[in-house]
Amino acid sequence: MSILIVYESMFGNTAAIAEAIADGISHPRGAPPGSPPGTTSPDPGGHPTSVCVLPVTQAPSTVPDDVQLLLVGGPTHAFSMSRDSTRADAARQGAWGPVRRGIREWIQDLVPSEDLKVFTFDTRVHVRMMPGSAAKQAAIALRHQGFRRAERGQSFWVGGVPGPLSHDELVRARAWGGFLATLLVPA
């Protein structure tokens, strides 16, 4: 079994969440973390599970056949997935560098796989009653693209546009990864 995590990150927050999710998948049921995320470890059913974490700029336009679970994450910009203008604005605010391709563009170019299970996640500023979510919009875009099993997953909170991640969000991401690992156990 294989899991692919594709993320877009401007300030490093979504990248950190993606790595924490991978760690939770690789070490389900509270196994001690510490080995690098993305390593191969047995799942509770005894089947090897490999986790590959890729920035969207390196993600393939066709999901490999051995992938049984796809996770797609990005920052929430202007109530949705990023676009050229919001990425340029993030760069003006000190983001890592110009990102020309976000999850929005990647999803548009992605070859559909209607039976592949997909969960989305995002990072967003924790403001009471703030509408909009990149995870929600990514799940909708994936379903429109032909991924009928795409679902909105989790939102992870940041303290402001550049971050940092709010208290215990990495712990919560690892726990969600552990939960996702249980979905792969054969019945």
VOVEX-154225 format. One record per residue (C-alpha): residue in three letters; x, y, z; residue number from 1. Coordinates in nm, 4 decimals. Example, Ala and Ser with C-alpha at 12.3 -4.5 7.8 and 13.67 -1.06 7.14 Angstrom:
BEGIN
<atom><rest>ala</rest><X>1.2300</X><Y>-0.4500</Y><Z>0.7800</Z><nr>1</nr></atom>
<atom><rest>ser</rest><X>1.3670</X><Y>-0.1060</Y><Z>0.7140</Z><nr>2</nr></atom>
% end
This chain:
BEGIN
<atom><rest>met</rest><X>0.0000</X><Y>0.0000</Y><Z>0.0000</Z><nr>1</nr></atom>
<atom><rest>ser</rest><X>0.1130</X><Y>0.3517</Y><Z>-0.0698</Z><nr>2</nr></atom>
<atom><rest>ile</rest><X>0.0006</X><Y>0.6960</Y><Z>0.0418</Z><nr>3</nr></atom>
<atom><rest>leu</rest><X>0.0812</X><Y>1.0168</Y><Z>-0.1435</Z><nr>4</nr></atom>
<atom><rest>ile</rest><X>0.0661</X><Y>1.3522</Y><Z>0.0350</Z><nr>5</nr></atom>
<atom><rest>val</rest><X>0.0827</X><Y>1.6563</Y><Z>-0.1930</Z><nr>6</nr></atom>
<atom><rest>tyr</rest><X>0.1026</X><Y>1.9997</Y><Z>-0.0331</Z><nr>7</nr></atom>
<atom><rest>glu</rest><X>0.1448</X><Y>2.3661</Y><Z>-0.1169</Z><nr>8</nr></atom>
<atom><rest>ser</rest><X>0.3245</X><Y>2.5755</Y><Z>0.1427</Z><nr>9</nr></atom>
<atom><rest>met</rest><X>0.4265</X><Y>2.9397</Y><Z>0.1349</Z><nr>10</nr></atom>
<atom><rest>phe</rest><X>0.5604</X><Y>2.9908</Y><Z>0.4887</Z><nr>11</nr></atom>
<atom><rest>gly</rest><X>0.6345</X><Y>2.6308</Y><Z>0.5918</Z><nr>12</nr></atom>
<atom><rest>asn</rest><X>0.3218</X><Y>2.5746</Y><Z>0.7999</Z><nr>13</nr></atom>
<atom><rest>thr</rest><X>0.1408</X><Y>2.3452</Y><Z>0.5555</Z><nr>14</nr></atom>
<atom><rest>ala</rest><X>0.4674</X><Y>2.1589</Y><Z>0.4883</Z><nr>15</nr></atom>
<atom><rest>ala</rest><X>0.5063</X><Y>2.0943</Y><Z>0.8624</Z><nr>16</nr></atom>
<atom><rest>ile</rest><X>0.1463</X><Y>1.9686</Y><Z>0.8816</Z><nr>17</nr></atom>
<atom><rest>ala</rest><X>0.2029</X><Y>1.7351</Y><Z>0.5833</Z><nr>18</nr></atom>
<atom><rest>glu</rest><X>0.5135</X><Y>1.5880</Y><Z>0.7493</Z><nr>19</nr></atom>
<atom><rest>ala</rest><X>0.3272</X><Y>1.5450</Y><Z>1.0804</Z><nr>20</nr></atom>
<atom><rest>ile</rest><X>0.0415</X><Y>1.3643</Y><Z>0.9033</Z><nr>21</nr></atom>
<atom><rest>ala</rest><X>0.2992</X><Y>1.1353</Y><Z>0.7382</Z><nr>22</nr></atom>
<atom><rest>asp</rest><X>0.4556</X><Y>1.0686</Y><Z>1.0782</Z><nr>23</nr></atom>
<atom><rest>gly</rest><X>0.1137</X><Y>0.9775</Y><Z>1.2201</Z><nr>24</nr></atom>
<atom><rest>ile</rest><X>0.0483</X><Y>0.7392</Y><Z>0.9316</Z><nr>25</nr></atom>
<atom><rest>ser</rest><X>0.3936</X><Y>0.5805</Y><Z>0.9649</Z><nr>26</nr></atom>
<atom><rest>his</rest><X>0.3555</X><Y>0.5434</Y><Z>1.3417</Z><nr>27</nr></atom>
<atom><rest>pro</rest><X>-0.0131</X><Y>0.4674</Y><Z>1.4091</Z><nr>28</nr></atom>
<atom><rest>arg</rest><X>-0.1496</X><Y>0.3883</Y><Z>1.7545</Z><nr>29</nr></atom>
<atom><rest>gly</rest><X>0.0971</X><Y>0.6118</Y><Z>1.9341</Z><nr>30</nr></atom>
<atom><rest>ala</rest><X>0.4103</X><Y>0.4230</Y><Z>1.8280</Z><nr>31</nr></atom>
<atom><rest>pro</rest><X>0.7132</X><Y>0.6301</Y><Z>1.9158</Z><nr>32</nr></atom>
<atom><rest>pro</rest><X>0.7850</X><Y>0.8939</Y><Z>1.6561</Z><nr>33</nr></atom>
<atom><rest>gly</rest><X>1.1413</X><Y>0.9673</Y><Z>1.5628</Z><nr>34</nr></atom>
<atom><rest>ser</rest><X>1.2151</X><Y>0.7759</Y><Z>1.2487</Z><nr>35</nr></atom>
<atom><rest>pro</rest><X>1.1861</X><Y>0.9982</Y><Z>0.9447</Z><nr>36</nr></atom>
<atom><rest>pro</rest><X>0.8367</X><Y>1.0468</Y><Z>0.8006</Z><nr>37</nr></atom>
<atom><rest>gly</rest><X>0.7896</X><Y>0.8774</Y><Z>0.4680</Z><nr>38</nr></atom>
<atom><rest>thr</rest><X>0.9622</X><Y>0.5592</Y><Z>0.5726</Z><nr>39</nr></atom>
<atom><rest>thr</rest><X>0.8022</X><Y>0.2216</Y><Z>0.5213</Z><nr>40</nr></atom>
<atom><rest>ser</rest><X>0.6402</X><Y>0.0611</Y><Z>0.8223</Z><nr>41</nr></atom>
<atom><rest>pro</rest><X>0.3939</X><Y>-0.2210</Y><Z>0.8620</Z><nr>42</nr></atom>
<atom><rest>asp</rest><X>0.0303</X><Y>-0.1364</Y><Z>0.9120</Z><nr>43</nr></atom>
<atom><rest>pro</rest><X>-0.1716</X><Y>-0.3272</Y><Z>1.1744</Z><nr>44</nr></atom>
<atom><rest>gly</rest><X>-0.2724</X><Y>-0.5771</Y><Z>0.9033</Z><nr>45</nr></atom>
<atom><rest>gly</rest><X>0.0907</X><Y>-0.6556</Y><Z>0.8290</Z><nr>46</nr></atom>
<atom><rest>his</rest><X>0.0968</X><Y>-0.4845</Y><Z>0.4901</Z><nr>47</nr></atom>
<atom><rest>pro</rest><X>0.3779</X><Y>-0.2425</Y><Z>0.4122</Z><nr>48</nr></atom>
<atom><rest>thr</rest><X>0.2695</X><Y>0.1194</Y><Z>0.3892</Z><nr>49</nr></atom>
<atom><rest>ser</rest><X>0.4947</X><Y>0.3725</Y><Z>0.2246</Z><nr>50</nr></atom>
<atom><rest>val</rest><X>0.4237</X><Y>0.7414</Y><Z>0.2620</Z><nr>51</nr></atom>
<atom><rest>cys</rest><X>0.5532</X><Y>0.9891</Y><Z>0.0054</Z><nr>52</nr></atom>
<atom><rest>val</rest><X>0.5325</X><Y>1.3605</Y><Z>0.0878</Z><nr>53</nr></atom>
<atom><rest>leu</rest><X>0.5788</X><Y>1.5967</Y><Z>-0.2071</Z><nr>54</nr></atom>
<atom><rest>pro</rest><X>0.5481</X><Y>1.9703</Y><Z>-0.2572</Z><nr>55</nr></atom>
<atom><rest>val</rest><X>0.2964</X><Y>2.0439</Y><Z>-0.5318</Z><nr>56</nr></atom>
<atom><rest>thr</rest><X>0.5759</X><Y>2.1696</Y><Z>-0.7565</Z><nr>57</nr></atom>
<atom><rest>gln</rest><X>0.7175</X><Y>1.8144</Y><Z>-0.7635</Z><nr>58</nr></atom>
<atom><rest>ala</rest><X>0.3892</X><Y>1.6225</Y><Z>-0.7703</Z><nr>59</nr></atom>
<atom><rest>pro</rest><X>0.3066</X><Y>1.4000</Y><Z>-1.0684</Z><nr>60</nr></atom>
<atom><rest>ser</rest><X>0.0092</X><Y>1.4821</Y><Z>-1.2902</Z><nr>61</nr></atom>
<atom><rest>thr</rest><X>-0.0938</X><Y>1.1157</Y><Z>-1.2757</Z><nr>62</nr></atom>
<atom><rest>val</rest><X>-0.1275</X><Y>0.9458</Y><Z>-0.9383</Z><nr>63</nr></atom>
<atom><rest>pro</rest><X>0.0806</X><Y>0.6254</Y><Z>-0.9418</Z><nr>64</nr></atom>
<atom><rest>asp</rest><X>-0.1209</X><Y>0.3023</Y><Z>-0.9555</Z><nr>65</nr></atom>
<atom><rest>asp</rest><X>0.0069</X><Y>0.1755</Y><Z>-0.6186</Z><nr>66</nr></atom>
<atom><rest>val</rest><X>-0.1339</X><Y>0.4789</Y><Z>-0.4309</Z><nr>67</nr></atom>
<atom><rest>gln</rest><X>-0.4377</X><Y>0.3822</Y><Z>-0.2265</Z><nr>68</nr></atom>
<atom><rest>leu</rest><X>-0.4844</X><Y>0.7124</Y><Z>-0.0466</Z><nr>69</nr></atom>
<atom><rest>leu</rest><X>-0.4138</X><Y>1.0645</Y><Z>-0.1710</Z><nr>70</nr></atom>
<atom><rest>leu</rest><X>-0.3944</X><Y>1.3609</Y><Z>0.0659</Z><nr>71</nr></atom>
<atom><rest>val</rest><X>-0.3931</X><Y>1.7138</Y><Z>-0.0768</Z><nr>72</nr></atom>
<atom><rest>gly</rest><X>-0.3244</X><Y>2.0189</Y><Z>0.1370</Z><nr>73</nr></atom>
<atom><rest>gly</rest><X>-0.2650</X><Y>2.3875</Y><Z>0.1012</Z><nr>74</nr></atom>
<atom><rest>pro</rest><X>-0.3025</X><Y>2.7216</Y><Z>0.2736</Z><nr>75</nr></atom>
<atom><rest>thr</rest><X>-0.6327</X><Y>2.9053</Y><Z>0.2690</Z><nr>76</nr></atom>
<atom><rest>his</rest><X>-0.5907</X><Y>3.2291</Y><Z>0.0727</Z><nr>77</nr></atom>
<atom><rest>ala</rest><X>-0.8809</X><Y>3.4685</Y><Z>0.0321</Z><nr>78</nr></atom>
<atom><rest>phe</rest><X>-1.1333</X><Y>3.2054</Y><Z>0.1519</Z><nr>79</nr></atom>
<atom><rest>ser</rest><X>-1.0186</X><Y>2.9367</Y><Z>-0.0939</Z><nr>80</nr></atom>
<atom><rest>met</rest><X>-0.7148</X><Y>2.7750</Y><Z>-0.2574</Z><nr>81</nr></atom>
<atom><rest>ser</rest><X>-0.4323</X><Y>3.0063</Y><Z>-0.3538</Z><nr>82</nr></atom>
<atom><rest>arg</rest><X>-0.4128</X><Y>3.1719</Y><Z>-0.6956</Z><nr>83</nr></atom>
<atom><rest>asp</rest><X>-0.1398</X><Y>3.3667</Y><Z>-0.8712</Z><nr>84</nr></atom>
<atom><rest>ser</rest><X>-0.2432</X><Y>3.6960</Y><Z>-0.7104</Z><nr>85</nr></atom>
<atom><rest>thr</rest><X>-0.2638</X><Y>3.5591</Y><Z>-0.3546</Z><nr>86</nr></atom>
<atom><rest>arg</rest><X>0.0707</X><Y>3.3791</Y><Z>-0.3921</Z><nr>87</nr></atom>
<atom><rest>ala</rest><X>0.2271</X><Y>3.7057</Y><Z>-0.5108</Z><nr>88</nr></atom>
<atom><rest>asp</rest><X>0.0794</X><Y>3.8782</Y><Z>-0.2057</Z><nr>89</nr></atom>
<atom><rest>ala</rest><X>0.2233</X><Y>3.6073</Y><Z>0.0217</Z><nr>90</nr></atom>
<atom><rest>ala</rest><X>0.5646</X><Y>3.6562</Y><Z>-0.1407</Z><nr>91</nr></atom>
<atom><rest>arg</rest><X>0.5446</X><Y>4.0293</Y><Z>-0.0602</Z><nr>92</nr></atom>
<atom><rest>gln</rest><X>0.4761</X><Y>3.9298</Y><Z>0.3019</Z><nr>93</nr></atom>
<atom><rest>gly</rest><X>0.7913</X><Y>3.7188</Y><Z>0.3244</Z><nr>94</nr></atom>
<atom><rest>ala</rest><X>0.6950</X><Y>3.3784</Y><Z>0.1864</Z><nr>95</nr></atom>
<atom><rest>trp</rest><X>0.9749</X><Y>3.1394</Y><Z>0.0914</Z><nr>96</nr></atom>
<atom><rest>gly</rest><X>0.9754</X><Y>3.2377</Y><Z>-0.2705</Z><nr>97</nr></atom>
<atom><rest>pro</rest><X>0.7614</X><Y>3.2570</Y><Z>-0.5768</Z><nr>98</nr></atom>
<atom><rest>val</rest><X>0.5372</X><Y>2.9541</Y><Z>-0.6126</Z><nr>99</nr></atom>
<atom><rest>arg</rest><X>0.4025</X><Y>2.9428</Y><Z>-0.9649</Z><nr>100</nr></atom>
<atom><rest>arg</rest><X>0.1918</X><Y>2.6325</Y><Z>-0.9266</Z><nr>101</nr></atom>
<atom><rest>gly</rest><X>-0.0421</X><Y>2.5706</Y><Z>-0.6381</Z><nr>102</nr></atom>
<atom><rest>ile</rest><X>-0.2833</X><Y>2.2898</Y><Z>-0.5610</Z><nr>103</nr></atom>
<atom><rest>arg</rest><X>-0.5537</X><Y>2.4677</Y><Z>-0.7639</Z><nr>104</nr></atom>
<atom><rest>glu</rest><X>-0.3483</X><Y>2.4381</Y><Z>-1.0852</Z><nr>105</nr></atom>
<atom><rest>trp</rest><X>-0.2232</X><Y>2.0896</Y><Z>-0.9986</Z><nr>106</nr></atom>
<atom><rest>ile</rest><X>-0.5783</X><Y>1.9612</Y><Z>-0.9501</Z><nr>107</nr></atom>
<atom><rest>gln</rest><X>-0.6812</X><Y>2.1119</Y><Z>-1.2869</Z><nr>108</nr></atom>
<atom><rest>asp</rest><X>-0.4002</X><Y>1.9164</Y><Z>-1.4578</Z><nr>109</nr></atom>
<atom><rest>leu</rest><X>-0.4458</X><Y>1.5954</Y><Z>-1.2572</Z><nr>110</nr></atom>
<atom><rest>val</rest><X>-0.5529</X><Y>1.2799</Y><Z>-1.4429</Z><nr>111</nr></atom>
<atom><rest>pro</rest><X>-0.8760</X><Y>1.1579</Y><Z>-1.2753</Z><nr>112</nr></atom>
<atom><rest>ser</rest><X>-0.8936</X><Y>0.8376</Y><Z>-1.0739</Z><nr>113</nr></atom>
<atom><rest>glu</rest><X>-1.2554</X><Y>0.7959</Y><Z>-0.9737</Z><nr>114</nr></atom>
<atom><rest>asp</rest><X>-1.2053</X><Y>0.5120</Y><Z>-0.7224</Z><nr>115</nr></atom>
<atom><rest>leu</rest><X>-0.9080</X><Y>0.6642</Y><Z>-0.5387</Z><nr>116</nr></atom>
<atom><rest>lys</rest><X>-0.9829</X><Y>0.7753</Y><Z>-0.1829</Z><nr>117</nr></atom>
<atom><rest>val</rest><X>-0.8777</X><Y>1.1399</Y><Z>-0.1345</Z><nr>118</nr></atom>
<atom><rest>phe</rest><X>-0.8808</X><Y>1.3647</Y><Z>0.1714</Z><nr>119</nr></atom>
<atom><rest>thr</rest><X>-0.7950</X><Y>1.7329</Y><Z>0.1663</Z><nr>120</nr></atom>
<atom><rest>phe</rest><X>-0.6519</X><Y>1.9491</Y><Z>0.4435</Z><nr>121</nr></atom>
<atom><rest>asp</rest><X>-0.5579</X><Y>2.3115</Y><Z>0.4849</Z><nr>122</nr></atom>
<atom><rest>thr</rest><X>-0.3937</X><Y>2.5636</Y><Z>0.7090</Z><nr>123</nr></atom>
<atom><rest>arg</rest><X>-0.5847</X><Y>2.8773</Y><Z>0.7902</Z><nr>124</nr></atom>
<atom><rest>val</rest><X>-0.5849</X><Y>3.1714</Y><Z>1.0266</Z><nr>125</nr></atom>
<atom><rest>his</rest><X>-0.7857</X><Y>3.0947</Y><Z>1.3375</Z><nr>126</nr></atom>
<atom><rest>val</rest><X>-1.0433</X><Y>3.3717</Y><Z>1.3387</Z><nr>127</nr></atom>
<atom><rest>arg</rest><X>-1.3887</X><Y>3.3173</Y><Z>1.4816</Z><nr>128</nr></atom>
<atom><rest>met</rest><X>-1.6587</X><Y>3.2814</Y><Z>1.2135</Z><nr>129</nr></atom>
<atom><rest>met</rest><X>-1.4077</X><Y>3.3171</Y><Z>0.9270</Z><nr>130</nr></atom>
<atom><rest>pro</rest><X>-1.5625</X><Y>3.1620</Y><Z>0.6168</Z><nr>131</nr></atom>
<atom><rest>gly</rest><X>-1.3763</X><Y>2.9785</Y><Z>0.3446</Z><nr>132</nr></atom>
<atom><rest>ser</rest><X>-1.1434</X><Y>2.6830</Y><Z>0.3364</Z><nr>133</nr></atom>
<atom><rest>ala</rest><X>-0.8852</X><Y>2.5617</Y><Z>0.0873</Z><nr>134</nr></atom>
<atom><rest>ala</rest><X>-0.9660</X><Y>2.2035</Y><Z>0.1984</Z><nr>135</nr></atom>
<atom><rest>lys</rest><X>-1.3334</X><Y>2.2468</Y><Z>0.1150</Z><nr>136</nr></atom>
<atom><rest>gln</rest><X>-1.2633</X><Y>2.4040</Y><Z>-0.2244</Z><nr>137</nr></atom>
<atom><rest>ala</rest><X>-0.9951</X><Y>2.1452</Y><Z>-0.3078</Z><nr>138</nr></atom>
<atom><rest>ala</rest><X>-1.2378</X><Y>1.8596</Y><Z>-0.2350</Z><nr>139</nr></atom>
<atom><rest>ile</rest><X>-1.4977</X><Y>2.0210</Y><Z>-0.4620</Z><nr>140</nr></atom>
<atom><rest>ala</rest><X>-1.2392</X><Y>2.0750</Y><Z>-0.7387</Z><nr>141</nr></atom>
<atom><rest>leu</rest><X>-1.1177</X><Y>1.7145</Y><Z>-0.7088</Z><nr>142</nr></atom>
<atom><rest>arg</rest><X>-1.4735</X><Y>1.5798</Y><Z>-0.7386</Z><nr>143</nr></atom>
<atom><rest>his</rest><X>-1.5281</X><Y>1.8000</Y><Z>-1.0475</Z><nr>144</nr></atom>
<atom><rest>gln</rest><X>-1.2015</X><Y>1.6625</Y><Z>-1.1870</Z><nr>145</nr></atom>
<atom><rest>gly</rest><X>-1.3348</X><Y>1.3049</Y><Z>-1.1539</Z><nr>146</nr></atom>
<atom><rest>phe</rest><X>-1.2170</X><Y>1.1995</Y><Z>-0.8072</Z><nr>147</nr></atom>
<atom><rest>arg</rest><X>-1.5622</X><Y>1.0963</Y><Z>-0.6835</Z><nr>148</nr></atom>
<atom><rest>arg</rest><X>-1.4273</X><Y>0.9767</Y><Z>-0.3463</Z><nr>149</nr></atom>
<atom><rest>ala</rest><X>-1.2664</X><Y>1.3099</Y><Z>-0.2532</Z><nr>150</nr></atom>
<atom><rest>glu</rest><X>-1.3644</X><Y>1.4448</Y><Z>0.0884</Z><nr>151</nr></atom>
<atom><rest>arg</rest><X>-1.2778</X><Y>1.7491</Y><Z>0.2924</Z><nr>152</nr></atom>
<atom><rest>gly</rest><X>-1.0492</X><Y>1.6496</Y><Z>0.5749</Z><nr>153</nr></atom>
<atom><rest>gln</rest><X>-0.9096</X><Y>1.8771</Y><Z>0.8437</Z><nr>154</nr></atom>
<atom><rest>ser</rest><X>-0.8237</X><Y>2.2423</Y><Z>0.8874</Z><nr>155</nr></atom>
<atom><rest>phe</rest><X>-0.5150</X><Y>2.3245</Y><Z>1.0934</Z><nr>156</nr></atom>
<atom><rest>trp</rest><X>-0.4816</X><Y>2.6646</Y><Z>1.2556</Z><nr>157</nr></atom>
<atom><rest>val</rest><X>-0.2077</X><Y>2.9232</Y><Z>1.2217</Z><nr>158</nr></atom>
<atom><rest>gly</rest><X>-0.1652</X><Y>3.2366</Y><Z>1.4310</Z><nr>159</nr></atom>
<atom><rest>gly</rest><X>-0.1400</X><Y>3.4737</Y><Z>1.1332</Z><nr>160</nr></atom>
<atom><rest>val</rest><X>-0.0550</X><Y>3.4815</Y><Z>0.7645</Z><nr>161</nr></atom>
<atom><rest>pro</rest><X>0.3081</X><Y>3.3736</Y><Z>0.8148</Z><nr>162</nr></atom>
<atom><rest>gly</rest><X>0.2209</X><Y>3.1512</Y><Z>1.1119</Z><nr>163</nr></atom>
<atom><rest>pro</rest><X>0.3241</X><Y>3.0076</Y><Z>1.3416</Z><nr>164</nr></atom>
<atom><rest>leu</rest><X>0.1084</X><Y>2.7003</Y><Z>1.3754</Z><nr>165</nr></atom>
<atom><rest>ser</rest><X>-0.1248</X><Y>2.7269</Y><Z>1.6714</Z><nr>166</nr></atom>
<atom><rest>his</rest><X>-0.0585</X><Y>2.5265</Y><Z>1.9859</Z><nr>167</nr></atom>
<atom><rest>asp</rest><X>-0.0756</X><Y>2.1468</Y><Z>1.9393</Z><nr>168</nr></atom>
<atom><rest>glu</rest><X>-0.1620</X><Y>2.1556</Y><Z>1.5680</Z><nr>169</nr></atom>
<atom><rest>leu</rest><X>0.1301</X><Y>1.9243</Y><Z>1.4874</Z><nr>170</nr></atom>
<atom><rest>val</rest><X>0.0047</X><Y>1.6828</Y><Z>1.7532</Z><nr>171</nr></atom>
<atom><rest>arg</rest><X>-0.3430</X><Y>1.7009</Y><Z>1.6022</Z><nr>172</nr></atom>
<atom><rest>ala</rest><X>-0.1997</X><Y>1.6404</Y><Z>1.2526</Z><nr>173</nr></atom>
<atom><rest>arg</rest><X>-0.0116</X><Y>1.3312</Y><Z>1.3751</Z><nr>174</nr></atom>
<atom><rest>ala</rest><X>-0.3303</X><Y>1.2016</Y><Z>1.5378</Z><nr>175</nr></atom>
<atom><rest>trp</rest><X>-0.5242</X><Y>1.2538</Y><Z>1.2147</Z><nr>176</nr></atom>
<atom><rest>gly</rest><X>-0.2505</X><Y>1.0661</Y><Z>1.0290</Z><nr>177</nr></atom>
<atom><rest>gly</rest><X>-0.2898</X><Y>0.7791</Y><Z>1.2762</Z><nr>178</nr></atom>
<atom><rest>phe</rest><X>-0.6636</X><Y>0.7782</Y><Z>1.2112</Z><nr>179</nr></atom>
<atom><rest>leu</rest><X>-0.6068</X><Y>0.7743</Y><Z>0.8345</Z><nr>180</nr></atom>
<atom><rest>ala</rest><X>-0.3763</X><Y>0.4735</Y><Z>0.8760</Z><nr>181</nr></atom>
<atom><rest>thr</rest><X>-0.6668</X><Y>0.2807</Y><Z>1.0292</Z><nr>182</nr></atom>
<atom><rest>leu</rest><X>-0.8696</X><Y>0.3365</Y><Z>0.7121</Z><nr>183</nr></atom>
<atom><rest>leu</rest><X>-0.6170</X><Y>0.1290</Y><Z>0.5188</Z><nr>184</nr></atom>
<atom><rest>val</rest><X>-0.6495</X><Y>-0.1808</Y><Z>0.7355</Z><nr>185</nr></atom>
<atom><rest>pro</rest><X>-0.8204</X><Y>-0.4561</Y><Z>0.5341</Z><nr>186</nr></atom>
<atom><rest>ala</rest><X>-1.1596</X><Y>-0.5591</Y><Z>0.6714</Z><nr>187</nr></atom>
% end
